[in-house]
């Protein structure tokens, strides 16, 4: 109970900061999927549908949209776990001010994970509304894609937060963006089936959270997700998210102790 109360203060702080920029942030989070789905889903999708009748027996936009919601929460998670966290550690020293109160490192970490969960839920919810606009999310069951995409984001957020906790500058963030986030965005199954890749790249893709997040979200929206597959995907995503928290706590404690 005490830890939950302490974490709630961290969430409250983040909400107060977000209050200054929420209009622009939510507007971008809503219109970006609209533009993407228009250009890729309808524009490119029109060519794909004419040439091959869609992907896997469904129109290209139905295939694309659930993959993009997972890819979008991955990108959001990566950004929110890099610069804002490092700023609170090194530039603004917000965490040191928090620890001068009765809050402990555990409260800070739990609060940040709770805030990331809330932030990712916002992004996933707005993307779901965009899918409704395009007629992709047709059933009430498609709402389950929101927690699925949020979990996918957390599978990236907590490991990257753990990485950020030990950084003395932002130079490593460019490496993550170039060699992890961008390749996964393009090759993680959002735009085309992973089985079209060479076997080596297929193995690499399935070793990362995004392939599982894309498969989970796509199966939910298309309504063809098997229970066993859903359990496997959720287990992998939860394992990445939990491992990130476990690694982040001692790294954050050491950094804030210094």
VEXLUM-739910 format. One record per residue (C-alpha): residue number from 0; residue in one letter; x, y, z. Coordinates in nm, 3 decimals, m for minus. Each point is the difference from the previous one (the first is absolute). Layout:
nr;rest;c1;c2;c3
NUM;A;X;Y;Z;
...
//
This chain:
nr;rest;c1;c2;c3
0;X;0.000;0.000;0.000;
1;X;0.282;0.242;0.089;
2;X;0.184;m0.082;m0.322;
3;X;m0.318;0.052;m0.202;
4;X;m0.054;0.338;0.164;
5;X;0.357;0.107;m0.072;
6;X;m0.025;m0.114;m0.362;
7;X;m0.324;0.194;m0.040;
8;X;0.189;0.322;0.076;
9;X;0.242;m0.079;m0.284;
10;X;m0.294;m0.058;m0.233;
11;X;m0.157;0.325;0.120;
12;X;0.322;0.188;m0.080;
13;X;0.007;m0.143;m0.353;
14;X;m0.366;0.089;m0.050;
15;X;0.068;0.359;0.104;
16;X;0.284;0.021;m0.253;
17;X;m0.214;m0.166;m0.269;
18;X;m0.279;0.249;0.069;
19;X;0.212;0.267;m0.169;
20;X;0.034;m0.189;m0.328;
21;X;m0.294;m0.239;m0.011;
22;X;m0.186;0.174;m0.281;
23;X;0.288;m0.018;m0.244;
24;X;0.103;m0.348;0.113;
25;X;m0.345;m0.154;m0.033;
26;X;m0.063;0.177;m0.330;
27;X;0.319;m0.145;m0.147;
28;X;m0.082;m0.344;0.147;
29;X;m0.337;0.006;m0.178;
30;X;0.084;0.156;m0.336;
31;X;0.326;m0.191;m0.057;
32;X;m0.179;m0.338;m0.031;
33;X;m0.262;0.165;m0.220;
34;X;0.269;0.123;m0.240;
35;X;0.185;m0.332;0.011;
36;X;m0.310;m0.207;m0.063;
37;X;m0.107;0.232;m0.282;
38;X;0.338;m0.009;m0.176;
39;X;0.097;m0.360;0.065;
40;X;m0.332;m0.171;0.064;
41;X;m0.203;0.162;m0.276;
42;X;0.273;0.124;m0.237;
43;X;0.245;m0.290;m0.003;
44;X;m0.278;m0.233;0.113;
45;X;m0.196;0.071;m0.318;
46;X;0.291;m0.131;m0.206;
47;X;0.051;m0.304;0.224;
48;X;m0.368;m0.087;m0.007;
49;X;m0.015;0.026;m0.379;
50;X;0.316;m0.199;m0.047;
51;X;m0.048;m0.284;0.247;
52;X;m0.340;0.045;0.162;
53;X;0.146;0.123;0.324;
54;X;0.221;m0.180;0.253;
55;X;m0.100;m0.331;0.150;
56;X;m0.346;0.028;m0.148;
57;X;m0.081;0.340;0.155;
58;X;0.023;0.355;m0.143;
59;X;0.340;0.156;0.053;
60;X;m0.128;0.270;0.235;
61;X;m0.150;m0.269;0.227;
62;X;0.340;m0.170;0.005;
63;X;0.194;0.324;0.046;
64;X;m0.192;0.185;0.272;
65;X;0.039;m0.254;0.286;
66;X;0.371;m0.028;m0.076;
67;X;0.041;0.375;0.002;
68;X;m0.165;0.041;0.340;
69;X;0.266;m0.231;0.146;
70;X;0.280;0.178;m0.187;
71;X;m0.131;0.337;0.121;
72;X;m0.005;m0.099;0.366;
73;X;0.354;m0.131;m0.044;
74;X;0.115;0.337;m0.133;
75;X;m0.184;0.192;0.272;
76;X;0.142;m0.226;0.270;
77;X;0.353;0.046;m0.131;
78;X;m0.022;0.380;m0.002;
79;X;m0.171;0.026;0.340;
80;X;0.263;m0.229;0.156;
81;X;0.300;0.190;m0.131;
82;X;0.014;0.380;0.009;
83;X;m0.268;0.067;0.265;
84;X;0.156;m0.253;0.238;
85;X;0.356;0.122;m0.052;
86;X;m0.120;0.358;0.052;
87;X;m0.144;m0.093;0.339;
88;X;0.327;m0.168;0.096;
89;X;0.266;0.230;m0.140;
90;X;m0.124;0.329;m0.143;
91;X;m0.298;0.099;0.217;
92;X;0.095;m0.233;0.289;
93;X;m0.367;m0.052;0.074;
94;X;0.056;m0.341;0.155;
95;X;0.245;0.141;0.251;
96;X;m0.264;0.249;0.110;
97;X;m0.251;m0.285;0.032;
98;X;0.241;m0.204;0.212;
99;X;0.044;0.296;0.233;
100;X;m0.361;m0.072;0.104;
101;X;m0.119;m0.329;0.159;
102;X;m0.007;m0.158;m0.349;
103;X;0.240;m0.288;m0.068;
104;X;0.157;m0.123;m0.323;
105;X;m0.265;m0.272;m0.017;
106;X;m0.272;0.268;0.004;
107;X;0.172;0.187;m0.282;
108;X;0.033;m0.311;m0.215;
109;X;m0.355;m0.127;0.063;
110;X;m0.136;0.348;m0.065;
111;X;0.187;0.033;m0.329;
112;X;m0.118;m0.342;m0.118;
113;X;m0.356;0.091;0.097;
114;X;0.029;0.327;m0.192;
115;X;0.144;m0.177;m0.304;
116;X;m0.293;m0.241;0.013;
117;X;m0.244;0.289;0.008;
118;X;0.179;0.184;m0.280;
119;X;0.009;m0.308;m0.222;
120;X;m0.368;m0.064;0.068;
121;X;m0.078;0.352;m0.123;
122;X;0.194;m0.056;m0.322;
123;X;m0.154;m0.344;m0.059;
124;X;m0.351;0.132;0.067;
125;X;0.037;0.281;m0.252;
126;X;0.138;m0.243;m0.257;
127;X;m0.299;m0.226;0.061;
128;X;m0.232;0.295;m0.072;
129;X;0.190;0.054;m0.325;
130;X;m0.058;m0.366;m0.090;
131;X;m0.371;0.049;0.069;
132;X;m0.001;0.296;m0.240;
133;X;0.148;m0.222;m0.272;
134;X;m0.238;m0.285;0.076;
135;X;0.276;m0.235;0.113;
136;X;m0.114;m0.040;0.362;
137;X;m0.348;m0.138;m0.060;
138;X;m0.081;m0.191;0.318;
139;X;m0.004;0.075;0.375;
140;X;0.267;m0.270;0.040;
141;X;0.240;0.224;m0.195;
142;X;0.023;0.216;0.315;
143;X;0.230;m0.269;0.138;
144;X;0.264;0.128;m0.239;
145;X;0.047;0.300;0.232;
146;X;0.141;m0.198;0.297;
147;X;0.185;m0.226;m0.244;
148;X;0.175;0.296;m0.164;
149;X;0.068;0.153;0.342;
150;X;0.170;m0.320;0.117;
151;X;0.202;m0.003;m0.320;
152;X;0.117;0.353;0.078;
153;X;0.095;m0.093;0.357;
154;X;0.210;m0.286;m0.136;
155;X;0.220;0.271;m0.152;
156;X;m0.046;0.275;0.258;
157;X;0.139;m0.175;0.308;
158;X;0.316;m0.145;m0.161;
159;X;0.078;0.337;m0.159;
160;X;m0.068;0.171;0.334;
161;X;0.252;m0.240;0.156;
162;X;0.250;0.099;m0.271;
163;X;m0.066;0.371;0.054;
164;X;0.054;m0.031;0.375;
165;X;0.370;m0.062;m0.055;
166;X;0.065;0.263;m0.270;
167;X;0.212;0.311;0.050;
168;X;m0.101;0.157;m0.333;
169;X;m0.258;m0.047;m0.273;
170;X;0.243;m0.138;m0.259;
171;X;m0.122;m0.357;0.047;
172;X;m0.355;0.094;m0.092;
173;X;0.090;0.049;m0.364;
174;X;0.141;m0.351;m0.012;
175;X;m0.324;m0.145;0.138;
176;X;m0.205;0.198;m0.251;
177;X;0.215;m0.097;m0.299;
178;X;0.075;m0.364;0.074;
179;X;m0.301;m0.112;0.204;
180;X;m0.313;0.211;m0.038;
181;X;0.021;0.091;m0.370;
182;X;0.092;m0.350;m0.126;
183;X;m0.274;m0.156;0.212;
184;X;m0.252;0.257;m0.122;
185;X;0.076;m0.101;m0.358;
186;X;0.065;m0.373;0.043;
187;X;m0.207;m0.096;0.307;
188;X;m0.304;m0.114;m0.194;
189;X;m0.203;0.320;m0.006;
190;X;0.023;0.055;m0.378;
191;X;0.036;m0.352;m0.135;
192;X;0.001;m0.356;0.140;
193;X;0.317;m0.098;0.182;
194;X;0.010;m0.331;m0.189;
195;X;0.095;0.196;m0.312;
196;X;0.336;0.082;0.160;
197;X;0.309;m0.224;m0.023;
198;X;0.004;m0.266;0.272;
199;X;0.276;0.175;0.197;
200;X;m0.196;0.325;0.015;
201;X;m0.315;m0.189;0.092;
202;X;0.180;m0.145;0.301;
203;X;0.128;0.344;0.098;
204;X;m0.347;0.153;m0.034;
205;X;m0.167;m0.265;0.217;
206;X;0.269;0.046;0.265;
207;X;m0.122;0.358;0.054;
208;X;m0.324;0.120;0.162;
209;X;m0.139;0.178;m0.306;
210;X;m0.065;m0.311;m0.210;
211;X;m0.205;m0.142;0.288;
212;X;m0.177;0.332;0.055;
213;X;m0.089;0.028;m0.369;
214;X;m0.127;m0.360;m0.013;
215;X;m0.204;0.050;0.317;
216;X;m0.158;0.328;m0.114;
217;X;m0.067;m0.128;m0.351;
218;X;m0.160;m0.319;0.126;
219;X;m0.227;0.196;0.235;
220;X;m0.119;0.244;m0.266;
221;X;m0.045;m0.264;m0.271;
222;X;m0.165;m0.238;0.244;
223;X;0.215;m0.300;m0.094;
224;X;0.224;m0.020;0.310;
225;X;0.033;m0.346;0.152;
226;X;0.005;m0.025;0.380;
227;X;0.337;m0.175;0.004;
228;X;0.159;0.261;m0.224;
229;X;m0.147;0.282;0.209;
230;X;0.143;m0.153;0.319;
231;X;0.344;m0.036;m0.160;
232;X;0.008;0.358;m0.128;
233;X;m0.121;0.148;0.330;
234;X;0.255;m0.208;0.193;
235;X;0.289;0.125;m0.215;
236;X;m0.110;0.364;0.027;
237;X;m0.055;m0.025;0.375;
238;X;0.341;m0.165;0.043;
239;X;0.177;0.288;m0.179;
240;X;m0.192;0.259;0.203;
241;X;0.065;m0.176;0.331;
242;X;0.369;m0.055;m0.079;
243;X;0.036;0.369;m0.073;
244;X;m0.143;0.094;0.339;
245;X;0.225;m0.250;0.180;
246;X;0.310;0.136;m0.176;
247;X;m0.102;0.363;0.032;
248;X;m0.043;0.008;0.378;
249;X;0.366;m0.062;0.106;
250;X;0.134;0.211;m0.287;
251;X;m0.223;0.291;0.095;
252;X;0.087;m0.042;0.368;
253;X;0.374;0.010;m0.075;
254;X;m0.037;0.300;m0.225;
255;X;m0.205;0.200;0.248;
256;X;0.232;m0.097;0.286;
257;X;0.281;0.174;m0.189;
//
